[in-house]
């Protein structure tokens, strides 16, 4: 089976450098147009299950990429809650709480912001999602439109990458990341490999 992970379209918080967490911020008009552009690239993808985080930036992105396709909302794909930090400037938080960040400048996933979601709780729901997906038929294809933190944690599990390494980089908006599962486990497809005859363009 194949699992295609797509980070949602950008939002106004993205441009302003604000933390979002699980705060429900919709994508921008320009972001949705970019999502439709990705949809045109994936237009011949067929016979797949479309899943989305319940947050509007993911759900609306999924609907723009695949218009007319039913979207199944999965709570496990919701972004990590950042508590009191949601809506606040990333640069301000880095200045006030430098101990919460990795040398790369990204938030240390082991640090829990005030009133934020603990890492083990996020890990538990991602494991649940991956366990259920792994039970699907080997011929199935799943497209999941979700968030930066969720995709990075999925990468940690599927690629067996150290947690800090995975969170030391950010996922690009609307750039599909594709995995294939066989009898030995999951492997990530390279940009030169194909899905139903479609080359995924990572530069979009």
Secondary structure, DSSP 8 states (H G I E B T S, - for coil): -EEEEEE---BHHHHHTB--TT----B-HHHHHHHHHHHHHTTT--S-EEEE-SSHHHHHHHHHHTTTS--EE-GGGS----GGGTTSBHHHHHHH-GGGB-TTSSB-TT---TT---HHHHHHHHHHHHHHHHTS-TT-EEEEEE-HHHHHHHHHHHHT--HHHHTTS---TT--EEEEEETTEEEE--TTSEETTEE--TT-
